[in-house]
Amino acid sequence: MTRGNQRDKAREKNMKKQQQVDKQKAAKNKTGNKGMSLEERRHRDAEIMRQKQSKKGEGEGDGDGEGEGAVGGQ
């Protein structure tokens, strides 16, 4: 039994290959986007970004206005 780790090596090689293939997949073929058109994905992503921005805006509302694009010294 000198080839005991052959199966493990082949499994590792296949996993690495599958990761490369997954990176090269088009957006429409990825699991989270299955069955969605480009326009549907854009709307979904835009809604997610709006939610993130509103959460971020709520957390920053308790400051005194410094650091929000104000130029100091004038």
Predicted model as a PDB file, atoms N, CA, C, CB and O in Angstrom, pLDDT in the B-factor column:
MODEL        1                                                                  
ATOM      1  N   MET A   1       0.823  -1.186   0.000  1.00 51.00           N  
ATOM      2  CA  MET A   1       0.000   0.000   0.000  1.00 51.00           C  
ATOM      3  C   MET A   1       0.872   1.256   0.000  1.00 51.00           C  
ATOM      4  CB  MET A   1      -0.939  -0.005   1.205  1.00 51.00           C  
ATOM      5  O   MET A   1       0.860   2.029   0.958  1.00 51.00           O  
ATOM      6  N   THR A   2       1.596   1.442  -1.040  1.00 64.00           N  
ATOM      7  CA  THR A   2       2.436   2.630  -1.125  1.00 64.00           C  
ATOM      8  C   THR A   2       1.677   3.827  -1.681  1.00 64.00           C  
ATOM      9  CB  THR A   2       3.650   2.348  -1.985  1.00 64.00           C  
ATOM     10  O   THR A   2       2.185   4.948  -1.649  1.00 64.00           O  
ATOM     11  N   ARG A   3       0.478   3.607  -2.186  1.00 70.00           N  
ATOM     12  CA  ARG A   3      -0.314   4.706  -2.760  1.00 70.00           C  
ATOM     13  C   ARG A   3      -1.474   5.097  -1.849  1.00 70.00           C  
ATOM     14  CB  ARG A   3      -0.850   4.311  -4.142  1.00 70.00           C  
ATOM     15  O   ARG A   3      -2.568   5.390  -2.333  1.00 70.00           O  
ATOM     16  N   GLY A   4      -1.257   5.104  -0.597  1.00 79.00           N  
ATOM     17  CA  GLY A   4      -2.315   5.385   0.362  1.00 79.00           C  
ATOM     18  C   GLY A   4      -2.871   6.796   0.283  1.00 79.00           C  
ATOM     19  O   GLY A   4      -4.051   7.013   0.556  1.00 79.00           O  
ATOM     20  N   ASN A   5      -2.040   7.752  -0.086  1.00 89.00           N  
ATOM     21  CA  ASN A   5      -2.530   9.132  -0.123  1.00 89.00           C  
ATOM     22  C   ASN A   5      -2.895   9.594  -1.528  1.00 89.00           C  
ATOM     23  CB  ASN A   5      -1.490  10.059   0.453  1.00 89.00           C  
ATOM     24  O   ASN A   5      -3.151  10.780  -1.738  1.00 89.00           O  
ATOM     25  N   GLN A   6      -2.924   8.692  -2.480  1.00 91.00           N  
ATOM     26  CA  GLN A   6      -3.237   9.066  -3.857  1.00 91.00           C  
ATOM     27  C   GLN A   6      -4.646   9.652  -3.956  1.00 91.00           C  
ATOM     28  CB  GLN A   6      -3.102   7.847  -4.787  1.00 91.00           C  
ATOM     29  O   GLN A   6      -4.867  10.633  -4.666  1.00 91.00           O  
ATOM     30  N   ARG A   7      -5.576   9.059  -3.256  1.00 90.00           N  
ATOM     31  CA  ARG A   7      -6.954   9.533  -3.289  1.00 90.00           C  
ATOM     32  C   ARG A   7      -7.050  10.939  -2.685  1.00 90.00           C  
ATOM     33  CB  ARG A   7      -7.879   8.555  -2.531  1.00 90.00           C  
ATOM     34  O   ARG A   7      -7.750  11.804  -3.212  1.00 90.00           O  
ATOM     35  N   ASP A   8      -6.345  11.151  -1.586  1.00 91.00           N  
ATOM     36  CA  ASP A   8      -6.355  12.468  -0.948  1.00 91.00           C  
ATOM     37  C   ASP A   8      -5.749  13.523  -1.856  1.00 91.00           C  
ATOM     38  CB  ASP A   8      -5.599  12.427   0.376  1.00 91.00           C  
ATOM     39  O   ASP A   8      -6.280  14.628  -1.966  1.00 91.00           O  
ATOM     40  N   LYS A   9      -4.650  13.194  -2.504  1.00 93.00           N  
ATOM     41  CA  LYS A   9      -4.001  14.134  -3.416  1.00 93.00           C  
ATOM     42  C   LYS A   9      -4.922  14.475  -4.587  1.00 93.00           C  
ATOM     43  CB  LYS A   9      -2.673  13.551  -3.934  1.00 93.00           C  
ATOM     44  O   LYS A   9      -5.024  15.635  -4.985  1.00 93.00           O  
ATOM     45  N   ALA A  10      -5.585  13.472  -5.132  1.00 93.00           N  
ATOM     46  CA  ALA A  10      -6.498  13.693  -6.250  1.00 93.00           C  
ATOM     47  C   ALA A  10      -7.674  14.560  -5.809  1.00 93.00           C  
ATOM     48  CB  ALA A  10      -7.003  12.348  -6.815  1.00 93.00           C  
ATOM     49  O   ALA A  10      -8.126  15.422  -6.561  1.00 93.00           O  
ATOM     50  N   ARG A  11      -8.169  14.335  -4.594  1.00 94.00           N  
ATOM     51  CA  ARG A  11      -9.278  15.125  -4.056  1.00 94.00           C  
ATOM     52  C   ARG A  11      -8.872  16.595  -3.903  1.00 94.00           C  
ATOM     53  CB  ARG A  11      -9.737  14.553  -2.697  1.00 94.00           C  
ATOM     54  O   ARG A  11      -9.637  17.492  -4.258  1.00 94.00           O  
ATOM     55  N   GLU A  12      -7.675  16.837  -3.377  1.00 95.00           N  
ATOM     56  CA  GLU A  12      -7.170  18.202  -3.221  1.00 95.00           C  
ATOM     57  C   GLU A  12      -7.017  18.898  -4.573  1.00 95.00           C  
ATOM     58  CB  GLU A  12      -5.827  18.189  -2.484  1.00 95.00           C  
ATOM     59  O   GLU A  12      -7.373  20.066  -4.732  1.00 95.00           O  
ATOM     60  N   LYS A  13      -6.484  18.161  -5.533  1.00 96.00           N  
ATOM     61  CA  LYS A  13      -6.284  18.720  -6.870  1.00 96.00           C  
ATOM     62  C   LYS A  13      -7.627  19.084  -7.504  1.00 96.00           C  
ATOM     63  CB  LYS A  13      -5.523  17.720  -7.767  1.00 96.00           C  
ATOM     64  O   LYS A  13      -7.755  20.133  -8.135  1.00 96.00           O  
ATOM     65  N   ASN A  14      -8.618  18.224  -7.337  1.00 96.00           N  
ATOM     66  CA  ASN A  14      -9.938  18.469  -7.904  1.00 96.00           C  
ATOM     67  C   ASN A  14     -10.614  19.666  -7.231  1.00 96.00           C  
ATOM     68  CB  ASN A  14     -10.814  17.219  -7.765  1.00 96.00           C  
ATOM     69  O   ASN A  14     -11.273  20.460  -7.902  1.00 96.00           O  
ATOM     70  N   MET A  15     -10.457  19.801  -5.920  1.00 95.00           N  
ATOM     71  CA  MET A  15     -11.033  20.939  -5.210  1.00 95.00           C  
ATOM     72  C   MET A  15     -10.426  22.249  -5.710  1.00 95.00           C  
ATOM     73  CB  MET A  15     -10.816  20.793  -3.694  1.00 95.00           C  
ATOM     74  O   MET A  15     -11.133  23.236  -5.909  1.00 95.00           O  
ATOM     75  N   LYS A  16      -9.118  22.244  -5.906  1.00 95.00           N  
ATOM     76  CA  LYS A  16      -8.430  23.434  -6.402  1.00 95.00           C  
ATOM     77  C   LYS A  16      -8.930  23.791  -7.798  1.00 95.00           C  
ATOM     78  CB  LYS A  16      -6.903  23.212  -6.419  1.00 95.00           C  
ATOM     79  O   LYS A  16      -9.157  24.962  -8.103  1.00 95.00           O  
ATOM     80  N   LYS A  17      -9.100  22.780  -8.641  1.00 94.00           N  
ATOM     81  CA  LYS A  17      -9.585  22.995 -10.002  1.00 94.00           C  
ATOM     82  C   LYS A  17     -11.009  23.552  -9.985  1.00 94.00           C  
ATOM     83  CB  LYS A  17      -9.534  21.683 -10.805  1.00 94.00           C  
ATOM     84  O   LYS A  17     -11.327  24.461 -10.752  1.00 94.00           O  
ATOM     85  N   GLN A  18     -11.859  23.016  -9.122  1.00 91.00           N  
ATOM     86  CA  GLN A  18     -13.236  23.486  -9.030  1.00 91.00           C  
ATOM     87  C   GLN A  18     -13.305  24.939  -8.562  1.00 91.00           C  
ATOM     88  CB  GLN A  18     -14.032  22.595  -8.083  1.00 91.00           C  
ATOM     89  O   GLN A  18     -14.162  25.695  -9.020  1.00 91.00           O  
ATOM     90  N   GLN A  19     -12.421  25.332  -7.665  1.00 89.00           N  
ATOM     91  CA  GLN A  19     -12.382  26.712  -7.208  1.00 89.00           C  
ATOM     92  C   GLN A  19     -12.022  27.646  -8.361  1.00 89.00           C  
ATOM     93  CB  GLN A  19     -11.380  26.869  -6.056  1.00 89.00           C  
ATOM     94  O   GLN A  19     -12.586  28.734  -8.479  1.00 89.00           O  
ATOM     95  N   GLN A  20     -11.095  27.228  -9.203  1.00 88.00           N  
ATOM     96  CA  GLN A  20     -10.722  28.038 -10.358  1.00 88.00           C  
ATOM     97  C   GLN A  20     -11.885  28.152 -11.339  1.00 88.00           C  
ATOM     98  CB  GLN A  20      -9.497  27.441 -11.056  1.00 88.00           C  
ATOM     99  O   GLN A  20     -12.115  29.218 -11.910  1.00 88.00           O  
ATOM    100  N   VAL A  21     -12.610  27.067 -11.534  1.00 85.00           N  
ATOM    101  CA  VAL A  21     -13.749  27.072 -12.448  1.00 85.00           C  
ATOM    102  C   VAL A  21     -14.847  27.985 -11.899  1.00 85.00           C  
ATOM    103  CB  VAL A  21     -14.292  25.633 -12.662  1.00 85.00           C  
ATOM    104  O   VAL A  21     -15.469  28.726 -12.660  1.00 85.00           O  
ATOM    105  N   ASP A  22     -15.091  27.940 -10.588  1.00 80.00           N  
ATOM    106  CA  ASP A  22     -16.116  28.779  -9.978  1.00 80.00           C  
ATOM    107  C   ASP A  22     -15.780  30.255 -10.113  1.00 80.00           C  
ATOM    108  CB  ASP A  22     -16.288  28.419  -8.512  1.00 80.00           C  
ATOM    109  O   ASP A  22     -16.679  31.077 -10.289  1.00 80.00           O  
ATOM    110  N   LYS A  23     -14.506  30.604 -10.035  1.00 82.00           N  
ATOM    111  CA  LYS A  23     -14.100  31.997 -10.185  1.00 82.00           C  
ATOM    112  C   LYS A  23     -14.388  32.499 -11.593  1.00 82.00           C  
ATOM    113  CB  LYS A  23     -12.615  32.158  -9.862  1.00 82.00           C  
ATOM    114  O   LYS A  23     -14.669  33.681 -11.790  1.00 82.00           O  
ATOM    115  N   GLN A  24     -14.319  31.607 -12.566  1.00 80.00           N  
ATOM    116  CA  GLN A  24     -14.475  32.002 -13.964  1.00 80.00           C  
ATOM    117  C   GLN A  24     -15.922  31.956 -14.433  1.00 80.00           C  
ATOM    118  CB  GLN A  24     -13.637  31.116 -14.840  1.00 80.00           C  
ATOM    119  O   GLN A  24     -16.207  32.323 -15.573  1.00 80.00           O  
ATOM    120  N   LYS A  25     -16.839  31.514 -13.584  1.00 77.00           N  
ATOM    121  CA  LYS A  25     -18.242  31.448 -13.971  1.00 77.00           C  
ATOM    122  C   LYS A  25     -18.793  32.849 -14.195  1.00 77.00           C  
ATOM    123  CB  LYS A  25     -19.067  30.711 -12.902  1.00 77.00           C  
ATOM    124  O   LYS A  25     -18.378  33.809 -13.545  1.00 77.00           O  
ATOM    125  N   ALA A  26     -19.718  32.944 -15.110  1.00 75.00           N  
ATOM    126  CA  ALA A  26     -20.402  34.212 -15.333  1.00 75.00           C  
ATOM    127  C   ALA A  26     -21.354  34.474 -14.167  1.00 75.00           C  
ATOM    128  CB  ALA A  26     -21.170  34.203 -16.688  1.00 75.00           C  
ATOM    129  O   ALA A  26     -21.753  33.540 -13.471  1.00 75.00           O  
ATOM    130  N   ALA A  27     -21.712  35.711 -13.958  1.00 72.00           N  
ATOM    131  CA  ALA A  27     -22.566  36.088 -12.827  1.00 72.00           C  
ATOM    132  C   ALA A  27     -23.915  35.379 -12.882  1.00 72.00           C  
ATOM    133  CB  ALA A  27     -22.777  37.602 -12.803  1.00 72.00           C  
ATOM    134  O   ALA A  27     -24.467  35.020 -11.842  1.00 72.00           O  
ATOM    135  N   LYS A  28     -24.446  35.177 -14.072  1.00 69.00           N  
ATOM    136  CA  LYS A  28     -25.768  34.553 -14.170  1.00 69.00           C  
ATOM    137  C   LYS A  28     -25.752  33.079 -13.777  1.00 69.00           C  
ATOM    138  CB  LYS A  28     -26.301  34.694 -15.581  1.00 69.00           C  
ATOM    139  O   LYS A  28     -26.805  32.513 -13.483  1.00 69.00           O  
ATOM    140  N   ASN A  29     -24.592  32.453 -13.766  1.00 73.00           N  
ATOM    141  CA  ASN A  29     -24.505  31.032 -13.443  1.00 73.00           C  
ATOM    142  C   ASN A  29     -24.149  30.757 -11.986  1.00 73.00           C  
ATOM    143  CB  ASN A  29     -23.494  30.379 -14.329  1.00 73.00           C  
ATOM    144  O   ASN A  29     -24.123  29.600 -11.568  1.00 73.00           O  
ATOM    145  N   LYS A  30     -23.876  31.791 -11.216  1.00 75.00           N  
ATOM    146  CA  LYS A  30     -23.530  31.580  -9.825  1.00 75.00           C  
ATOM    147  C   LYS A  30     -24.777  31.256  -9.018  1.00 75.00           C  
ATOM    148  CB  LYS A  30     -22.824  32.809  -9.252  1.00 75.00           C  
ATOM    149  O   LYS A  30     -25.884  31.632  -9.401  1.00 75.00           O  
ATOM    150  N   THR A  31     -24.602  30.567  -7.916  1.00 74.00           N  
ATOM    151  CA  THR A  31     -25.713  30.040  -7.137  1.00 74.00           C  
ATOM    152  C   THR A  31     -26.697  31.122  -6.692  1.00 74.00           C  
ATOM    153  CB  THR A  31     -25.185  29.315  -5.932  1.00 74.00           C  
ATOM    154  O   THR A  31     -27.908  30.939  -6.822  1.00 74.00           O  
ATOM    155  N   GLY A  32     -26.204  32.234  -6.176  1.00 77.00           N  
ATOM    156  CA  GLY A  32     -27.090  33.281  -5.673  1.00 77.00           C  
ATOM    157  C   GLY A  32     -27.862  34.007  -6.754  1.00 77.00           C  
ATOM    158  O   GLY A  32     -28.857  34.669  -6.457  1.00 77.00           O  
ATOM    159  N   ASN A  33     -27.431  33.902  -7.999  1.00 79.00           N  
ATOM    160  CA  ASN A  33     -28.054  34.631  -9.101  1.00 79.00           C  
ATOM    161  C   ASN A  33     -28.828  33.720 -10.048  1.00 79.00           C  
ATOM    162  CB  ASN A  33     -27.003  35.384  -9.876  1.00 79.00           C  
ATOM    163  O   ASN A  33     -29.312  34.180 -11.082  1.00 79.00           O  
ATOM    164  N   LYS A  34     -28.951  32.475  -9.724  1.00 79.00           N  
ATOM    165  CA  LYS A  34     -29.578  31.497 -10.610  1.00 79.00           C  
ATOM    166  C   LYS A  34     -30.996  31.937 -10.978  1.00 79.00           C  
ATOM    167  CB  LYS A  34     -29.604  30.106  -9.946  1.00 79.00           C  
ATOM    168  O   LYS A  34     -31.817  32.187 -10.096  1.00 79.00           O  
ATOM    169  N   GLY A  35     -31.277  32.028 -12.248  1.00 80.00           N  
ATOM    170  CA  GLY A  35     -32.618  32.323 -12.728  1.00 80.00           C  
ATOM    171  C   GLY A  35     -32.986  33.791 -12.722  1.00 80.00           C  
ATOM    172  O   GLY A  35     -34.137  34.132 -12.993  1.00 80.00           O  
ATOM    173  N   MET A  36     -32.036  34.678 -12.421  1.00 83.00           N  
ATOM    174  CA  MET A  36     -32.330  36.109 -12.385  1.00 83.00           C  
ATOM    175  C   MET A  36     -31.707  36.790 -13.597  1.00 83.00           C  
ATOM    176  CB  MET A  36     -31.808  36.748 -11.074  1.00 83.00           C  
ATOM    177  O   MET A  36     -30.604  36.447 -14.023  1.00 83.00           O  
ATOM    178  N   SER A  37     -32.431  37.755 -14.139  1.00 86.00           N  
ATOM    179  CA  SER A  37     -31.874  38.520 -15.254  1.00 86.00           C  
ATOM    180  C   SER A  37     -30.941  39.592 -14.704  1.00 86.00           C  
ATOM    181  CB  SER A  37     -33.004  39.160 -16.117  1.00 86.00           C  
ATOM    182  O   SER A  37     -30.896  39.835 -13.498  1.00 86.00           O  
ATOM    183  N   LEU A  38     -30.211  40.216 -15.589  1.00 86.00           N  
ATOM    184  CA  LEU A  38     -29.282  41.273 -15.197  1.00 86.00           C  
ATOM    185  C   LEU A  38     -30.031  42.406 -14.486  1.00 86.00           C  
ATOM    186  CB  LEU A  38     -28.529  41.818 -16.434  1.00 86.00           C  
ATOM    187  O   LEU A  38     -29.570  42.919 -13.467  1.00 86.00           O  
ATOM    188  N   GLU A  39     -31.168  42.783 -15.023  1.00 92.00           N  
ATOM    189  CA  GLU A  39     -31.952  43.876 -14.446  1.00 92.00           C  
ATOM    190  C   GLU A  39     -32.451  43.509 -13.042  1.00 92.00           C  
ATOM    191  CB  GLU A  39     -33.144  44.221 -15.362  1.00 92.00           C  
ATOM    192  O   GLU A  39     -32.431  44.349 -12.142  1.00 92.00           O  
ATOM    193  N   GLU A  40     -32.893  42.274 -12.853  1.00 91.00           N  
ATOM    194  CA  GLU A  40     -33.348  41.832 -11.529  1.00 91.00           C  
ATOM    195  C   GLU A  40     -32.207  41.856 -10.518  1.00 91.00           C  
ATOM    196  CB  GLU A  40     -33.944  40.421 -11.610  1.00 91.00           C  
ATOM    197  O   GLU A  40     -32.403  42.254  -9.370  1.00 91.00           O  
ATOM    198  N   ARG A  41     -31.020  41.432 -10.939  1.00 89.00           N  
ATOM    199  CA  ARG A  41     -29.857  41.452 -10.043  1.00 89.00           C  
ATOM    200  C   ARG A  41     -29.499  42.877  -9.657  1.00 89.00           C  
ATOM    201  CB  ARG A  41     -28.650  40.767 -10.705  1.00 89.00           C  
ATOM    202  O   ARG A  41     -29.160  43.153  -8.506  1.00 89.00           O  
ATOM    203  N   ARG A  42     -29.578  43.787 -10.633  1.00 92.00           N  
ATOM    204  CA  ARG A  42     -29.264  45.190 -10.349  1.00 92.00           C  
ATOM    205  C   ARG A  42     -30.233  45.781  -9.331  1.00 92.00           C  
ATOM    206  CB  ARG A  42     -29.296  46.014 -11.639  1.00 92.00           C  
ATOM    207  O   ARG A  42     -29.821  46.491  -8.414  1.00 92.00           O  
ATOM    208  N   HIS A  43     -31.525  45.484  -9.494  1.00 94.00           N  
ATOM    209  CA  HIS A  43     -32.519  45.990  -8.543  1.00 94.00           C  
ATOM    210  C   HIS A  43     -32.287  45.408  -7.151  1.00 94.00           C  
ATOM    211  CB  HIS A  43     -33.943  45.659  -9.024  1.00 94.00           C  
ATOM    212  O   HIS A  43     -32.363  46.125  -6.153  1.00 94.00           O  
ATOM    213  N   ARG A  44     -32.008  44.123  -7.086  1.00 93.00           N  
ATOM    214  CA  ARG A  44     -31.753  43.478  -5.800  1.00 93.00           C  
ATOM    215  C   ARG A  44     -30.527  44.085  -5.127  1.00 93.00           C  
ATOM    216  CB  ARG A  44     -31.563  41.964  -5.984  1.00 93.00           C  
ATOM    217  O   ARG A  44     -30.559  44.398  -3.937  1.00 93.00           O  
ATOM    218  N   ASP A  45     -29.451  44.251  -5.885  1.00 93.00           N  
ATOM    219  CA  ASP A  45     -28.219  44.799  -5.324  1.00 93.00           C  
ATOM    220  C   ASP A  45     -28.402  46.253  -4.895  1.00 93.00           C  
ATOM    221  CB  ASP A  45     -27.082  44.691  -6.339  1.00 93.00           C  
ATOM    222  O   ASP A  45     -27.860  46.672  -3.872  1.00 93.00           O  
ATOM    223  N   ALA A  46     -29.157  47.015  -5.667  1.00 96.00           N  
ATOM    224  CA  ALA A  46     -29.397  48.414  -5.312  1.00 96.00           C  
ATOM    225  C   ALA A  46     -30.187  48.502  -4.009  1.00 96.00           C  
ATOM    226  CB  ALA A  46     -30.149  49.142  -6.445  1.00 96.00           C  
ATOM    227  O   ALA A  46     -29.903  49.359  -3.172  1.00 96.00           O  
ATOM    228  N   GLU A  47     -31.160  47.640  -3.834  1.00 96.00           N  
ATOM    229  CA  GLU A  47     -31.955  47.636  -2.606  1.00 96.00           C  
ATOM    230  C   GLU A  47     -31.089  47.267  -1.398  1.00 96.00           C  
ATOM    231  CB  GLU A  47     -33.136  46.655  -2.734  1.00 96.00           C  
ATOM    232  O   GLU A  47     -31.226  47.858  -0.326  1.00 96.00           O  
ATOM    233  N   ILE A  48     -30.215  46.308  -1.572  1.00 94.00           N  
ATOM    234  CA  ILE A  48     -29.308  45.914  -0.495  1.00 94.00           C  
ATOM    235  C   ILE A  48     -28.395  47.077  -0.114  1.00 94.00           C  
ATOM    236  CB  ILE A  48     -28.468  44.691  -0.913  1.00 94.00           C  
ATOM    237  O   ILE A  48     -28.173  47.334   1.070  1.00 94.00           O  
ATOM    238  N   MET A  49     -27.872  47.771  -1.108  1.00 96.00           N  
ATOM    239  CA  MET A  49     -26.992  48.909  -0.834  1.00 96.00           C  
ATOM    240  C   MET A  49     -27.754  50.044  -0.141  1.00 96.00           C  
ATOM    241  CB  MET A  49     -26.360  49.420  -2.141  1.00 96.00           C  
ATOM    242  O   MET A  49     -27.205  50.693   0.749  1.00 96.00           O  
ATOM    243  N   ARG A  50     -29.011  50.293  -0.534  1.00 95.00           N  
ATOM    244  CA  ARG A  50     -29.807  51.325   0.132  1.00 95.00           C  
ATOM    245  C   ARG A  50     -30.015  50.982   1.602  1.00 95.00           C  
ATOM    246  CB  ARG A  50     -31.164  51.495  -0.569  1.00 95.00           C  
ATOM    247  O   ARG A  50     -29.940  51.858   2.464  1.00 95.00           O  
ATOM    248  N   GLN A  51     -30.276  49.704   1.890  1.00 95.00           N  
ATOM    249  CA  GLN A  51     -30.456  49.279   3.277  1.00 95.00           C  
ATOM    250  C   GLN A  51     -29.176  49.463   4.079  1.00 95.00           C  
ATOM    251  CB  GLN A  51     -30.903  47.821   3.334  1.00 95.00           C  
ATOM    252  O   GLN A  51     -29.219  49.923   5.220  1.00 95.00           O  
ATOM    253  N   LYS A  52     -28.039  49.106   3.491  1.00 94.00           N  
ATOM    254  CA  LYS A  52     -26.757  49.273   4.179  1.00 94.00           C  
ATOM    255  C   LYS A  52     -26.474  50.744   4.460  1.00 94.00           C  
ATOM    256  CB  LYS A  52     -25.620  48.670   3.346  1.00 94.00           C  
ATOM    257  O   LYS A  52     -26.016  51.095   5.547  1.00 94.00           O  
ATOM    258  N   GLN A  53     -26.749  51.604   3.476  1.00 93.00           N  
ATOM    259  CA  GLN A  53     -26.492  53.024   3.644  1.00 93.00           C  
ATOM    260  C   GLN A  53     -27.408  53.639   4.697  1.00 93.00           C  
ATOM    261  CB  GLN A  53     -26.663  53.745   2.320  1.00 93.00           C  
ATOM    262  O   GLN A  53     -26.984  54.511   5.456  1.00 93.00           O  
ATOM    263  N   SER A  54     -28.662  53.189   4.748  1.00 93.00           N  
ATOM    264  CA  SER A  54     -29.566  53.736   5.757  1.00 93.00           C  
ATOM    265  C   SER A  54     -29.140  53.301   7.155  1.00 93.00           C  
ATOM    266  CB  SER A  54     -31.010  53.295   5.480  1.00 93.00           C  
ATOM    267  O   SER A  54     -29.236  54.084   8.100  1.00 93.00           O  
ATOM    268  N   LYS A  55     -28.671  52.059   7.298  1.00 91.00           N  
ATOM    269  CA  LYS A  55     -28.171  51.605   8.596  1.00 91.00           C  
ATOM    270  C   LYS A  55     -26.948  52.407   9.009  1.00 91.00           C  
ATOM    271  CB  LYS A  55     -27.833  50.109   8.554  1.00 91.00           C  
ATOM    272  O   LYS A  55     -26.808  52.785  10.172  1.00 91.00           O  
ATOM    273  N   LYS A  56     -26.068  52.663   8.059  1.00 89.00           N  
ATOM    274  CA  LYS A  56     -24.860  53.425   8.341  1.00 89.00           C  
ATOM    275  C   LYS A  56     -25.221  54.862   8.699  1.00 89.00           C  
ATOM    276  CB  LYS A  56     -23.900  53.392   7.136  1.00 89.00           C  
ATOM    277  O   LYS A  56     -24.611  55.439   9.599  1.00 89.00           O  
ATOM    278  N   GLY A  57     -26.185  55.443   8.023  1.00 86.00           N  
ATOM    279  CA  GLY A  57     -26.619  56.806   8.298  1.00 86.00           C  
ATOM    280  C   GLY A  57     -27.238  56.942   9.672  1.00 86.00           C  
ATOM    281  O   GLY A  57     -27.054  57.966  10.329  1.00 86.00           O  
ATOM    282  N   GLU A  58     -27.967  55.935  10.122  1.00 84.00           N  
ATOM    283  CA  GLU A  58     -28.566  55.965  11.456  1.00 84.00           C  
ATOM    284  C   GLU A  58     -27.493  55.954  12.532  1.00 84.00           C  
ATOM    285  CB  GLU A  58     -29.514  54.780  11.647  1.00 84.00           C  
ATOM    286  O   GLU A  58     -27.632  56.623  13.555  1.00 84.00           O  
ATOM    287  N   GLY A  59     -26.441  55.210  12.312  1.00 80.00           N  
ATOM    288  CA  GLY A  59     -25.366  55.105  13.298  1.00 80.00           C  
ATOM    289  C   GLY A  59     -24.530  56.360  13.388  1.00 80.00           C  
ATOM    290  O   GLY A  59     -23.951  56.633  14.440  1.00 80.00           O  
ATOM    291  N   GLU A  60     -24.446  57.142  12.306  1.00 75.00           N  
ATOM    292  CA  GLU A  60     -23.632  58.349  12.285  1.00 75.00           C  
ATOM    293  C   GLU A  60     -24.423  59.585  12.692  1.00 75.00           C  
ATOM    294  CB  GLU A  60     -23.043  58.549  10.911  1.00 75.00           C  
ATOM    295  O   GLU A  60     -23.840  60.664  12.802  1.00 75.00           O  
ATOM    296  N   GLY A  61     -25.688  59.472  12.913  1.00 65.00           N  
ATOM    297  CA  GLY A  61     -26.520  60.629  13.220  1.00 65.00           C  
ATOM    298  C   GLY A  61     -26.259  61.261  14.564  1.00 65.00           C  
ATOM    299  O   GLY A  61     -26.732  62.375  14.790  1.00 65.00           O  
ATOM    300  N   ASP A  62     -25.539  60.632  15.473  1.00 59.00           N  
ATOM    301  CA  ASP A  62     -25.341  61.173  16.810  1.00 59.00           C  
ATOM    302  C   ASP A  62     -24.052  61.978  16.948  1.00 59.00           C  
ATOM    303  CB  ASP A  62     -25.342  60.057  17.808  1.00 59.00           C  
ATOM    304  O   ASP A  62     -23.675  62.318  18.070  1.00 59.00           O  
ATOM    305  N   GLY A  63     -23.364  62.294  15.857  1.00 57.00           N  
ATOM    306  CA  GLY A  63     -22.135  63.093  15.900  1.00 57.00           C  
ATOM    307  C   GLY A  63     -22.456  64.579  15.855  1.00 57.00           C  
ATOM    308  O   GLY A  63     -23.623  64.956  15.753  1.00 57.00           O  
ATOM    309  N   ASP A  64     -21.429  65.434  15.932  1.00 58.00           N  
ATOM    310  CA  ASP A  64     -21.635  66.873  15.899  1.00 58.00           C  
ATOM    311  C   ASP A  64     -21.365  67.471  14.516  1.00 58.00           C  
ATOM    312  CB  ASP A  64     -20.748  67.538  16.927  1.00 58.00           C  
ATOM    313  O   ASP A  64     -21.269  68.692  14.390  1.00 58.00           O  
ATOM    314  N   GLY A  65     -21.244  66.664  13.504  1.00 56.00           N  
ATOM    315  CA  GLY A  65     -21.066  67.162  12.148  1.00 56.00           C  
ATOM    316  C   GLY A  65     -19.623  67.207  11.687  1.00 56.00           C  
ATOM    317  O   GLY A  65     -19.371  67.492  10.516  1.00 56.00           O  
ATOM    318  N   GLU A  66     -18.689  66.944  12.541  1.00 57.00           N  
ATOM    319  CA  GLU A  66     -17.292  66.965  12.126  1.00 57.00           C  
ATOM    320  C   GLU A  66     -16.978  65.733  11.297  1.00 57.00           C  
ATOM    321  CB  GLU A  66     -16.360  67.045  13.346  1.00 57.00           C  
ATOM    322  O   GLU A  66     -17.468  64.637  11.569  1.00 57.00           O  
ATOM    323  N   GLY A  67     -16.145  65.938  10.274  1.00 55.00           N  
ATOM    324  CA  GLY A  67     -15.709  64.809   9.469  1.00 55.00           C  
ATOM    325  C   GLY A  67     -16.679  64.394   8.398  1.00 55.00           C  
ATOM    326  O   GLY A  67     -16.461  63.376   7.741  1.00 55.00           O  
ATOM    327  N   GLU A  68     -17.747  65.144   8.196  1.00 56.00           N  
ATOM    328  CA  GLU A  68     -18.711  64.798   7.167  1.00 56.00           C  
ATOM    329  C   GLU A  68     -18.566  65.709   5.953  1.00 56.00           C  
ATOM    330  CB  GLU A  68     -20.127  64.876   7.721  1.00 56.00           C  
ATOM    331  O   GLU A  68     -19.553  66.232   5.435  1.00 56.00           O  
ATOM    332  N   GLY A  69     -17.331  65.893   5.508  1.00 56.00           N  
ATOM    333  CA  GLY A  69     -17.078  66.694   4.334  1.00 56.00           C  
ATOM    334  C   GLY A  69     -16.853  68.153   4.621  1.00 56.00           C  
ATOM    335  O   GLY A  69     -16.649  68.935   3.692  1.00 56.00           O  
ATOM    336  N   ALA A  70     -16.885  68.549   5.881  1.00 55.00           N  
ATOM    337  CA  ALA A  70     -16.653  69.950   6.233  1.00 55.00           C  
ATOM    338  C   ALA A  70     -15.160  70.263   6.170  1.00 55.00           C  
ATOM    339  CB  ALA A  70     -17.213  70.260   7.643  1.00 55.00           C  
ATOM    340  O   ALA A  70     -14.326  69.465   6.597  1.00 55.00           O  
ATOM    341  N   VAL A  71     -14.837  71.440   5.628  1.00 58.00           N  
ATOM    342  CA  VAL A  71     -13.460  71.862   5.535  1.00 58.00           C  
ATOM    343  C   VAL A  71     -13.178  72.800   6.712  1.00 58.00           C  
ATOM    344  CB  VAL A  71     -13.172  72.555   4.162  1.00 58.00           C  
ATOM    345  O   VAL A  71     -13.850  73.819   6.875  1.00 58.00           O  
ATOM    346  N   GLY A  72     -12.197  72.455   7.516  1.00 57.00           N  
ATOM    347  CA  GLY A  72     -11.910  73.268   8.691  1.00 57.00           C  
ATOM    348  C   GLY A  72     -10.978  74.414   8.389  1.00 57.00           C  
ATOM    349  O   GLY A  72     -10.287  74.404   7.370  1.00 57.00           O  
ATOM    350  N   GLY A  73     -10.949  75.420   9.279  1.00 57.00           N  
ATOM    351  CA  GLY A  73     -10.017  76.519   9.169  1.00 57.00           C  
ATOM    352  C   GLY A  73     -10.549  77.725   8.426  1.00 57.00           C  
ATOM    353  O   GLY A  73      -9.815  78.698   8.256  1.00 57.00           O  
ATOM    354  N   GLN A  74     -11.784  77.704   7.980  1.00 53.00           N  
ATOM    355  CA  GLN A  74     -12.308  78.865   7.273  1.00 53.00           C  
ATOM    356  C   GLN A  74     -13.647  79.270   7.819  1.00 53.00           C  
ATOM    357  CB  GLN A  74     -12.419  78.587   5.794  1.00 53.00           C  
ATOM    358  O   GLN A  74     -14.243  80.236   7.341  1.00 53.00           O  
TER     359      GLN A  74                                                      
ENDMDL                                                                          
END                                                                             
